[in-house]
């Protein structure tokens, strides 16, 4: 009876636990939370204690602006947990934030993981959700959730291909008849693009910039293709610390320069797609020619990336509607019928 009551009153949810952002889909409500996967931690070195003081958007604002006793950290790296204790606190905070009055009800939770996550990493993610008070935890691979969220016909005898570019990983998967025929993940994605921009500005502008500035540049003028019309290309004024004098300085950066900075990472993503296509069975390859490649994740929003992949593969490539929430929506759709989807859900216990 107690378990039945918990099931009745709990707000079952799906969590896209991303390196850059965490999204939570609550059954019957849709995506109700989308916040940075960042925690500001106060450290007491004498006692060896770390206490979270801010989580999510509030914590991200503290990046590069914290005093010596507070550190803004990202507990996930490359899509998996790098700091178990802090990740657990972050998950607890987000779950409580969306549960509202049902604080005593233990939810069933589906959590997305990259396909490259090891069994140890998957267990760490499941244990973090357990410690947050979950009634039951299922794990699903991000590429599968992305394909479902994109509305691809993965249950039919057709080859569906999805390219999910997140913060820490880029995943490519080919699915048919409800299963994964091919999947691969590389730990090169949105975060690497930010690092590329920081390194380019450092080498070519003699300016040191922070993570938030690099991300802002990527979102505003980031592109995978250098514009042909140089006179009308987008530019942006950025501020940072001069490497020589050490004082703050402002410089201008252009689309062409950012395209040059991102060229290597874009090339790795394209090669990941090409490798997947080269290992796809011929019949499914024919289906992909008709259905194309669906792009999901925040990295899919990089201007011109779909055009580069289209030019390199000769296949139709399209960015799905709301690519940022695609994985969360896909995993959230499974909450309505867990039994039906148990063949693609995993549990470590």
C-alpha positions as CSV (number, residue, x, y, z in Angstrom):
1,X,0.0,0.0,0.0
2,X,2.8,2.4,0.9
3,X,4.6,1.8,-2.4
4,X,1.3,2.3,-4.3
5,X,0.8,5.6,-2.6
6,X,4.3,6.8,-3.4
7,X,3.7,5.9,-7.0
8,X,0.4,7.7,-7.1
9,X,1.6,10.9,-5.5
10,X,5.2,11.1,-6.9
11,X,6.2,13.3,-9.8
12,X,8.0,10.8,-12.1
13,X,10.7,12.5,-14.1
14,X,13.3,12.2,-16.8
15,X,16.7,14.0,-16.3
16,X,19.0,15.0,-19.1
17,X,22.1,15.3,-16.9
18,X,24.3,17.2,-19.3
19,X,27.8,18.5,-18.9
20,X,26.7,22.1,-19.6
21,X,23.0,22.0,-18.7
22,X,20.6,19.8,-16.8
23,X,17.0,19.5,-18.0
24,X,14.2,17.9,-16.1
25,X,11.0,16.6,-17.7
26,X,8.2,15.9,-15.2
27,X,5.4,13.5,-16.3
28,X,2.3,15.5,-17.2
29,X,4.1,18.9,-17.1
30,X,6.9,18.6,-19.8
31,X,10.3,20.2,-19.4
32,X,10.1,22.3,-16.2
33,X,13.8,22.9,-15.5
34,X,16.7,24.0,-17.7
35,X,19.7,25.2,-15.7
36,X,23.5,25.1,-16.0
37,X,25.2,22.1,-14.4
38,X,27.2,24.3,-12.0
39,X,27.5,24.3,-8.3
40,X,29.2,27.1,-6.2
41,X,31.0,25.4,-3.2
42,X,32.3,27.0,0.0
43,X,35.4,25.1,1.2
44,X,36.5,24.8,4.8
45,X,40.0,23.5,4.4
46,X,40.5,23.1,8.1
47,X,37.6,20.7,8.5
48,X,37.8,19.3,5.0
49,X,34.2,20.2,4.3
50,X,32.6,21.5,1.1
51,X,29.2,23.1,1.3
52,X,27.1,24.1,-1.8
53,X,26.0,27.7,-1.6
54,X,24.5,28.1,-5.0
55,X,23.3,25.8,-7.8
56,X,22.4,26.3,-11.5
57,X,22.0,29.7,-13.0
58,X,23.0,31.5,-9.8
59,X,26.2,29.5,-9.5
60,X,27.1,30.0,-13.2
61,X,27.1,33.8,-12.7
62,X,29.9,33.3,-10.1
63,X,32.3,31.7,-12.6
64,X,35.6,33.7,-12.3
65,X,34.1,36.0,-9.7
66,X,34.3,34.0,-6.5
67,X,36.5,34.8,-3.4
68,X,39.1,32.3,-2.3
69,X,36.7,30.4,0.0
70,X,34.1,29.7,-2.8
71,X,34.7,27.8,-6.0
72,X,32.3,27.5,-8.9
73,X,32.6,23.9,-10.2
74,X,31.0,21.7,-12.9
75,X,30.6,18.2,-11.3
76,X,30.2,16.6,-14.7
77,X,32.8,16.2,-17.4
78,X,32.3,14.7,-20.8
79,X,28.7,13.8,-19.9
80,X,29.6,11.7,-16.8
81,X,30.1,12.5,-13.1
82,X,33.5,13.8,-12.2
83,X,32.7,14.9,-8.6
84,X,30.2,12.4,-7.1
85,X,29.4,14.3,-3.9
86,X,28.8,17.6,-5.5
87,X,26.8,16.0,-8.4
88,X,24.6,14.3,-5.9
89,X,23.9,17.6,-4.1
90,X,23.1,19.2,-7.5
91,X,20.7,16.5,-8.5
92,X,19.0,16.7,-5.1
93,X,18.6,20.4,-5.4
94,X,17.1,20.2,-8.9
95,X,14.7,17.4,-8.0
96,X,13.4,19.3,-4.9
97,X,13.0,22.4,-7.0
98,X,10.6,20.7,-9.4
99,X,8.8,18.6,-6.9
100,X,7.0,21.5,-5.2
101,X,4.8,20.1,-2.5
102,X,5.5,16.5,-3.1
103,X,8.7,16.5,-1.1
104,X,7.9,13.2,0.6
105,X,7.0,11.3,-2.6
106,X,9.9,9.3,-4.1
107,X,9.9,9.7,-7.9
108,X,10.8,7.2,-10.6
109,X,13.6,8.7,-12.6
110,X,15.0,8.1,-16.0
111,X,18.5,9.5,-16.5
112,X,20.3,9.9,-19.8
113,X,24.0,8.9,-20.2
114,X,26.4,9.1,-23.2
115,X,27.0,5.7,-24.9
116,X,30.7,6.0,-24.1
117,X,30.0,6.0,-20.3
118,X,31.5,3.0,-18.6
119,X,29.7,0.7,-16.3
120,X,31.4,2.4,-13.3
121,X,30.3,5.8,-14.6
122,X,26.7,4.6,-15.1
123,X,26.6,3.1,-11.6
124,X,27.8,6.5,-10.2
125,X,25.0,8.3,-12.0
126,X,22.4,5.8,-10.7
127,X,23.8,6.0,-7.1
128,X,23.6,9.8,-7.3
129,X,19.9,9.7,-8.2
130,X,19.3,7.1,-5.5
131,X,20.9,9.3,-2.9
132,X,18.6,12.1,-4.1
133,X,15.6,10.0,-3.0
134,X,14.5,8.2,-6.2
135,X,12.0,5.3,-5.9
136,X,13.5,3.6,-9.0
137,X,16.2,4.7,-11.4
138,X,16.5,3.7,-15.1
139,X,19.3,4.7,-17.5
140,X,18.9,5.4,-21.2
141,X,21.6,6.3,-23.7
142,X,21.4,9.9,-24.9
143,X,21.3,9.0,-28.6
144,X,18.2,6.8,-28.1
145,X,16.4,9.5,-26.2
146,X,17.4,12.1,-28.8
147,X,16.0,10.0,-31.6
148,X,12.7,9.5,-29.8
149,X,12.5,13.3,-29.0
150,X,13.2,14.1,-32.6
151,X,10.3,12.0,-33.7
152,X,12.3,9.5,-35.8
153,X,10.6,6.2,-36.7
154,X,13.0,4.1,-34.6
155,X,10.4,1.3,-34.0
156,X,10.0,0.7,-37.8
157,X,12.2,-1.4,-40.0
158,X,13.9,1.8,-41.3
159,X,17.4,3.2,-40.6
160,X,17.1,6.4,-38.5
161,X,20.3,8.4,-37.9
162,X,20.7,11.0,-35.1
163,X,23.6,13.3,-34.3
164,X,23.5,14.6,-30.8
165,X,26.0,17.3,-29.9
166,X,26.0,18.2,-26.3
167,X,28.4,20.0,-24.0
168,X,30.8,17.1,-23.3
169,X,30.1,14.5,-25.9
170,X,29.0,14.2,-29.6
171,X,27.0,11.0,-30.1
172,X,26.0,9.5,-33.4
173,X,23.6,6.5,-33.6
174,X,21.7,4.6,-36.2
175,X,18.6,2.8,-35.1
176,X,16.1,0.4,-36.5
177,X,13.3,-1.8,-35.1
178,X,13.6,-0.1,-31.6
179,X,17.2,-1.0,-31.2
180,X,20.6,0.6,-31.8
181,X,22.4,-0.8,-34.9
182,X,25.4,1.4,-34.5
183,X,26.4,4.0,-31.9
184,X,29.6,5.9,-31.1
185,X,30.4,8.9,-28.9
186,X,33.5,11.1,-28.9
187,X,34.3,13.5,-26.1
188,X,34.5,16.5,-28.4
189,X,31.5,18.9,-28.3
190,X,30.3,22.3,-27.1
191,X,32.9,22.6,-24.3
192,X,35.7,21.9,-26.6
193,X,34.4,24.7,-28.9
194,X,34.6,27.1,-25.9
195,X,38.2,25.9,-25.3
196,X,39.1,26.4,-28.9
197,X,37.8,30.0,-28.8
198,X,39.7,30.7,-25.6
199,X,42.9,29.3,-27.1
200,X,42.5,31.2,-30.4
201,X,41.9,34.5,-28.6
202,X,44.9,33.9,-26.4
203,X,47.3,33.1,-29.3
204,X,46.0,35.6,-31.8
205,X,44.8,38.5,-29.6
206,X,47.1,38.1,-26.6
207,X,44.0,38.2,-24.5
208,X,42.9,35.8,-21.7
209,X,39.1,35.3,-21.5
210,X,36.9,33.2,-19.2
211,X,34.5,30.3,-20.0
212,X,31.4,32.5,-19.9
213,X,32.9,34.9,-22.4
214,X,33.9,32.1,-24.8
215,X,30.5,30.6,-24.6
216,X,28.9,34.0,-25.3
217,X,31.1,34.4,-28.4
218,X,30.1,30.9,-29.6
219,X,26.4,31.7,-29.2
220,X,26.5,35.2,-30.8
221,X,28.9,34.9,-33.7
222,X,30.0,31.2,-33.7
223,X,29.9,29.6,-37.1
224,X,31.3,26.5,-38.8
225,X,31.7,28.2,-42.2
226,X,33.6,31.5,-42.8
227,X,31.3,34.0,-44.5
228,X,32.0,34.9,-48.1
229,X,31.0,38.5,-47.7
230,X,33.7,39.8,-45.4
231,X,32.3,43.3,-45.4
232,X,29.0,42.3,-43.7
233,X,30.3,39.6,-41.4
234,X,29.3,39.6,-37.8
235,X,31.8,41.1,-35.3
236,X,31.9,41.3,-31.5
237,X,33.7,43.3,-28.9
238,X,35.1,41.2,-26.1
239,X,36.9,42.0,-22.9
240,X,39.6,40.1,-21.1
241,X,43.1,40.4,-19.5
242,X,46.1,41.4,-21.6
243,X,48.7,38.7,-21.5
244,X,51.6,41.3,-21.6
245,X,50.5,44.2,-19.4
246,X,48.1,42.2,-17.2
247,X,45.5,45.0,-17.4
248,X,41.9,44.7,-18.8
249,X,41.6,45.3,-22.6
250,X,38.9,45.1,-25.2
251,X,39.3,43.7,-28.7
252,X,37.2,43.0,-31.7
253,X,36.7,39.4,-33.1
254,X,35.0,38.3,-36.3
255,X,33.0,35.4,-37.7
256,X,35.9,34.4,-39.9
257,X,38.3,34.2,-36.9
258,X,35.8,32.1,-34.9
259,X,35.3,29.7,-37.9
260,X,39.1,29.3,-38.0
261,X,39.1,28.6,-34.2
262,X,36.4,25.9,-34.5
263,X,37.7,24.2,-37.6
264,X,39.4,21.3,-35.9
265,X,36.5,20.5,-33.7
266,X,34.1,20.7,-36.6
267,X,36.3,18.4,-38.6
268,X,36.2,15.8,-35.7
269,X,32.4,15.9,-35.6
270,X,32.2,15.5,-39.4
271,X,34.6,12.5,-39.3
272,X,32.5,10.9,-36.5
273,X,29.5,11.1,-38.8
274,X,31.5,9.7,-41.8
275,X,32.8,6.8,-39.7
276,X,29.2,5.9,-38.7
277,X,28.1,6.0,-42.3
278,X,31.0,3.7,-43.4
279,X,29.9,1.1,-40.9
280,X,26.2,1.2,-41.6
281,X,24.6,-1.9,-43.3
282,X,23.7,-1.1,-47.0
283,X,19.9,-1.4,-46.6
284,X,19.9,1.1,-43.7
285,X,22.2,3.4,-45.7
286,X,19.5,3.6,-48.3
287,X,17.0,4.6,-45.7
288,X,19.3,7.4,-44.4
289,X,19.5,8.8,-47.9
290,X,15.7,9.3,-47.8
291,X,15.3,10.2,-44.1
292,X,18.5,12.2,-43.6
293,X,20.5,13.0,-40.4
294,X,18.7,14.6,-37.5
295,X,20.8,17.0,-35.5
296,X,20.0,17.5,-31.8
297,X,21.7,19.1,-28.7
298,X,23.0,22.6,-28.1
299,X,25.9,22.1,-30.5
300,X,23.5,21.6,-33.4
301,X,22.7,25.3,-33.1
302,X,26.2,26.3,-34.3
303,X,25.5,28.2,-37.5
304,X,26.6,26.4,-40.7
305,X,27.4,23.1,-39.0
306,X,24.5,21.3,-40.7
307,X,25.6,22.8,-44.1
308,X,29.2,21.5,-43.5
309,X,27.9,17.9,-42.8
310,X,25.5,18.1,-45.7
311,X,28.4,19.1,-48.1
312,X,30.8,16.4,-46.7
313,X,28.3,13.5,-46.8
314,X,25.9,14.5,-49.6
315,X,23.0,13.6,-47.4
316,X,20.0,15.6,-46.1
317,X,20.8,17.1,-42.7
318,X,18.3,19.0,-40.6
319,X,18.3,20.5,-37.1
320,X,15.2,19.3,-35.1
321,X,12.8,21.7,-33.4
322,X,14.0,22.7,-30.0
323,X,17.3,20.7,-30.2
324,X,18.3,21.7,-26.6
325,X,15.3,19.9,-25.1
326,X,15.2,16.9,-27.5
327,X,16.9,14.4,-25.2
328,X,14.8,15.4,-22.2
329,X,11.6,15.2,-24.2
330,X,12.5,11.8,-25.7
331,X,13.3,10.3,-22.3
332,X,10.2,12.0,-20.8
333,X,7.9,10.3,-23.4
334,X,8.9,6.9,-21.9
335,X,7.4,7.8,-18.5
336,X,3.9,7.2,-19.8
337,X,4.6,3.5,-20.4
338,X,7.7,2.1,-18.7
339,X,6.9,-1.5,-19.5
340,X,6.7,-0.8,-23.2
341,X,10.2,0.7,-23.2
342,X,12.0,-1.6,-20.8
343,X,14.0,-3.1,-23.6
344,X,15.9,0.1,-24.1
345,X,16.0,1.1,-20.4
346,X,18.8,-0.1,-18.2
347,X,19.2,-0.4,-14.4
348,X,22.5,-1.1,-12.7
349,X,20.8,-3.2,-9.9
